[in-house]
Amino acid sequence: MLDVTVIEDAEAAAVSLDPIRARLLAELAAGPASAAMLAGKVGLPRQKVNYHLKTLERHGLVELAGERRKGNVTERLMRATAASYVISPLALAAVQPDPDRFRDQLSARWLLALGARLVRDVGSLITGAAKARKGLATYALDGEVTFGSAADRAAFIEELTAGVSGLIRKYDAPDAEGGRSHRIVVAVHPTVRPKAERGTPAAELPISTDVSTEE
């Protein structure tokens, strides 16, 4: 089972968003189970659970883990293909965000568009690498910093921009034979606190920083 996988197909995305099927995916992420075993957990007849499982299987969200005999019946044990799923913007290809449409480094919506492109591109890379049975070279840095003031935050962003821009200029070799282009995404945004901690004024929220490169 994969830790996380990306759903790129619109129909598969719609299937996964159904509340009952999402519940079944969660149950099957915990371990293989049959329709009969799941029926009691989700409060549905076995036949209906079996129908939902077949739909999930058809879209590659669950797979056969094995079979077992129970009396005169052979039960199919199903498992989720991943512990968690991310829906790619490709599932809404006609209206997917396009960060090239506008560029505003201080816009939260532009940051969201960049994040959507990151999910789309890395998802496509993972799919392609899996089909080719090849590895995928990626790197990500995730950290959190609490700024003492807005001035400190501004200074941090200025230094971060200068530092990353300098590294890009230093190592960028667009004419190198056999060179391969990589995308670099750097994001700074307020940390989202767990529900129990919410209520903290927005101005007091710490800032988290994410730096990632994708091949």
C-alpha positions in Angstrom: 0.0 0.0 0.0 1.3 3.5 -0.9 1.4 6.2 1.8 -0.3 8.7 -0.5 -1.4 8.7 -4.1 -2.9 11.3 -6.5 -6.2 10.9 -8.2 -6.1 12.5 -11.6 -9.2 11.1 -13.2 -12.4 13.2 -12.8 -14.7 10.1 -12.4 -12.3 8.6 -9.8 -12.3 11.9 -7.9 -16.1 11.9 -7.8 -16.2 8.3 -6.6 -13.8 9.0 -3.8 -15.8 12.1 -2.6 -18.9 10.0 -2.0 -19.2 10.0 1.9 -19.9 6.2 2.1 -17.0 5.3 -0.3 -14.7 7.7 1.5 -15.6 5.8 4.8 -14.9 2.5 3.1 -11.5 3.8 1.9 -10.7 4.8 5.4 -11.7 1.4 6.8 -9.7 -0.4 4.1 -6.6 1.8 4.7 -6.5 0.2 8.2 -6.4 -3.3 6.8 -8.0 -5.8 4.3 -11.7 -6.5 4.9 -14.6 -8.2 3.1 -18.0 -6.6 2.2 -19.5 -8.6 5.1 -16.9 -7.3 7.5 -17.4 -3.7 6.4 -21.2 -3.9 6.4 -21.5 -3.7 10.2 -19.0 -0.9 10.4 -20.7 1.4 8.0 -24.3 0.4 8.7 -25.2 -0.9 5.2 -26.3 -4.2 3.8 -23.5 -6.4 2.5 -24.9 -6.1 -1.1 -24.7 -2.3 -1.1 -21.2 -2.4 0.4 -20.1 -4.9 -2.3 -21.5 -2.5 -5.0 -19.5 0.4 -3.6 -16.4 -1.8 -3.4 -16.7 -2.8 -7.0 -17.0 0.9 -8.0 -13.9 1.8 -6.0 -12.0 -1.2 -7.5 -13.0 -0.2 -11.0 -11.3 3.2 -10.5 -8.2 1.8 -8.9 -8.9 3.0 -5.4 -9.1 -0.5 -3.8 -7.6 -3.8 -4.9 -7.9 -7.5 -4.1 -5.8 -8.5 -1.1 -6.9 -12.1 -1.0 -9.8 -14.5 -0.6 -11.1 -16.7 2.3 -13.6 -19.4 2.6 -16.5 -18.8 5.0 -18.9 -21.7 5.0 -19.9 -22.3 1.4 -19.0 -18.7 0.4 -15.7 -17.4 -0.8 -15.2 -13.8 0.4 -13.0 -11.3 -1.4 -10.8 -9.4 1.0 -10.2 -5.8 -0.3 -7.6 -3.2 0.7 -7.1 0.5 -0.2 -4.4 1.1 -2.7 -3.1 4.0 -0.5 -3.3 5.2 3.0 -4.4 8.6 1.8 -5.4 10.3 -1.5 -4.9 13.7 -3.0 -7.1 14.9 -5.8 -5.1 16.5 -8.6 -6.2 19.7 -10.4 -6.2 17.5 -13.5 -9.5 16.1 -12.2 -10.9 19.6 -13.0 -8.7 20.2 -16.0 -10.8 22.9 -17.6 -10.8 25.1 -14.5 -7.5 24.1 -12.9 -5.5 27.0 -11.4 -2.8 28.6 -13.6 -0.1 30.5 -11.8 1.1 31.9 -15.1 -2.1 33.8 -15.5 -0.9 36.4 -13.0 2.1 36.7 -10.7 1.9 38.3 -7.3 4.4 37.0 -4.6 2.3 38.5 -1.8 -1.0 37.0 -3.0 -2.4 34.1 -1.0 -4.4 33.0 -4.1 -1.3 33.0 -6.3 0.3 30.8 -3.6 -2.7 28.5 -3.8 -2.3 28.3 -7.6 1.3 27.4 -7.1 0.4 24.7 -4.6 -2.2 23.3 -7.0 0.4 23.1 -9.8 2.8 21.4 -7.4 0.2 18.7 -6.7 -0.6 18.3 -10.4 3.0 18.1 -11.6 4.3 15.9 -8.8 1.3 13.6 -9.2 1.9 13.3 -12.9 5.6 12.6 -12.2 4.8 9.9 -9.7 2.3 8.3 -12.1 4.9 8.3 -15.0 7.7 7.0 -12.8 5.6 4.2 -11.5 4.6 3.1 -15.1 8.3 3.3 -16.1 9.3 1.5 -12.9 11.9 4.2 -12.3 12.8 6.4 -9.3 12.0 10.0 -9.0 14.4 12.6 -7.7 12.6 15.2 -5.5 13.4 17.2 -2.4 11.3 19.1 0.1 12.1 21.2 3.2 9.4 21.9 5.7 9.9 24.2 8.7 8.3 26.6 11.1 9.5 30.0 12.4 7.8 32.4 14.8 8.7 36.0 13.9 9.0 38.6 16.6 7.5 41.4 14.4 6.2 42.2 10.9 9.6 43.8 10.2 11.4 40.6 11.1 9.1 38.7 8.7 9.8 41.2 5.9 13.6 40.9 6.5 13.4 37.1 6.5 11.5 37.1 3.1 14.0 39.6 1.7 17.0 37.4 2.7 15.2 34.2 1.6 14.5 35.7 -1.8 18.1 36.9 -2.2 19.5 33.6 -1.1 17.4 31.3 -3.3 17.8 33.7 -6.3 21.5 33.6 -5.8 21.6 29.8 -5.8 19.5 29.7 -8.9 21.9 32.0 -10.7 24.9 30.0 -9.5 23.7 26.6 -10.6 21.4 27.4 -13.5 22.9 25.8 -16.7 20.2 25.9 -19.4 22.7 25.0 -22.1 24.3 22.1 -20.4 24.3 18.9 -22.4 22.1 16.3 -20.7 20.9 18.9 -18.2 17.4 18.5 -16.7 15.2 21.4 -15.7 13.8 21.4 -12.1 11.1 23.7 -10.6 11.7 25.4 -7.3 8.8 26.5 -5.1 9.3 28.5 -1.9 6.3 29.4 0.2 5.7 31.3 3.4 2.3 31.3 5.0 0.7 31.5 8.5 0.6 28.1 10.3 -2.8 26.5 10.5 -3.4 25.5 14.1 -5.3 22.4 15.2 -8.9 23.1 16.2 -8.2 23.1 19.9 -5.7 25.9 19.4 -7.9 28.1 17.2 -9.1 31.4 18.5 -5.5 32.8 18.5 -5.6 36.2 16.8 -4.3 36.0 13.2 -1.5 38.5 13.9 -0.1 36.1 16.5 0.0 33.1 14.2 3.5 31.8 13.5 4.7 31.6 9.9 5.7 28.3 8.3 8.1 28.0 5.5 8.2 25.3 2.8 10.8 24.9 0.2 10.5 22.2 -2.4 12.0 21.2 -5.7 10.3 19.0 -8.2 11.9 17.2 -11.1 
